[in-house]
Amino acid sequence: MEIDDPAVPAVAHLTGTGATDVLAAAVRAAGGTLHGARTSQVQYRPGSDLVVRYRGDVTWGDGRRRDETLLAAAHRSGALPGAVPVVAEAGGLELVASVWRWPFDPVVVGLEDAVTPGRTDDLVGSITGARPAVEVVSYRPTERAVVRLTGDDAVAYLKAVPPALVPELVDRHERLLAVGLPVPEVLATDPARGLVVLRALTGTTFRERIKADLPGWPAPAALGDLLERIHRADPTGLATRAGRVADGIGHAQLVATVAPELGPALDVLTARFAAEAEPVAARSGVAVHGDLHEGQLIVDRDGSVTGLLDLDDLAIGDPVDDLATLIGHLRFRAGGLDVGSPAAERLHDHVRALHDHAAALVGAEAIDVAVASVLVGLATGPYRVQHEGWPERVAAVVADATALVEPWTDMRGFSAAPHDGLTVDPESGNRHPLPLTKGSA
């Protein structure tokens, strides 16, 4: 779909039917011919920037016809150095886009070496052995990538980030290791290329255990203990996070842009998130993980947490955020399971127990509003990955977030479509999620 963003007018030409023309111009400048392209992922911050990933069908000058991953960005600040600039004029406005081909990211400059066998042997050879097998684990354009390197001697992970961020990333790992947390050790760095080699942690993530319905789900008390240890880390010198509720406001703006019919519900959510700014500021001041979800936790069969991953967002912030992020992700995941299935029931029970534990620690209102903000962020996911039927999925998650804040919000004058809500435990007064329909989140 085409997005209209007056602050970044090129956005419309990267998300609509004109995207192929933009990509074709860049491919032509590189000596190729673009036969077609389809959108596969969208990263968008309204009024700021957009990065779109496409699957392209290209014939190059030597006659080879290949499937290529092409990327295009529009930034309020203009073209990205290192990418192919595509400039046009429309309606008196200068439109600027930056185009590149995987893996030649103009910001994460070490990505090409990170994913090319042999290019990082100087950095990892003494750890994994020469020419380890390369597997891309994740890639967020212009931000970071994670690569698994499997050699004869060992497995290691290579993280590629903008070079200026290497010292901060190393510091985060050292900071949490210093307080005894099970985070990966930094084995080597290449600041010029923005590469950091991390020791592989053995074990199974909580996400993998949920998917396979394996034993070893960490109990709320074990998770609470882990979070306390994170929050005790020295916060000196860390950046400050505004909090999940602030993120929720930005995410609501994105959802409203791509799904304007959800505007009334998002207005209510945004107002409630904004009203939480003062309590968040009062609670903030400790180190927080910043992105704690089930994929970041390695757990043993007895449910003990043996590994903590992904410290890119470690910062000074609101301690409620880590609890809320985990609950929100688990709640979101529960919505994709068959209602009434053993796996669904087990996950809902776990979410319920974790919610009760969090409410006892920080208060039901604080956790519910923060979880709602996490859900609004997750609501952007089906659109970002261009999931089939994404409008319905986005609407269901927004409705779930609305149900969380309704008891804590003056809803007079607001009307929303029927949605799955919460049930109230008559003894404890705690509110629990009702099962969502399969695929609704």
GIUR-V866454 format. One line per field, one symbol per residue. ss: DSSP state (~ for helix, > for strand, _ for the rest). A space follows every 10 residues. Layout:
ss: ???
This chain:
ss: _____~~~__ ~~~~~___~~ ~~~~~~~~~_ __>>>>>>>> >>>>>___>> >>>>>>>>>_ ____>>>>>> >>>>>_____ ___>>>>>>> __>>>>>>>> >_________ ~~~~~_____ ~~~~~~~~__ __>>>>>>>> ___>>>>>>> ____>>>>>> >_~~~~~~~~ ~~~~~~~~__ __>__>>>>> ____>>>>>_ ___>>~~~~~ ~~_______~ ~~~~~~~~~~ ~________> ___~~~~~~~ ~~~~~~~~_~ ~~~~~~~~~~ ~~~~~_~~~~ ~~~__>>>__ ___~~~>>>_ ____>>>>__ ____>>>__~ ~~~~~~~~~~ ~~~~______ _~~~~~~~~~ ~~~~~~~~~~ ~~_~~~~~~~ ~~~~~~~~~_ ~~~~_____~ ~~~~~~~~~~ ~~~~~~____ __________ _>>>______ >>>_______ _
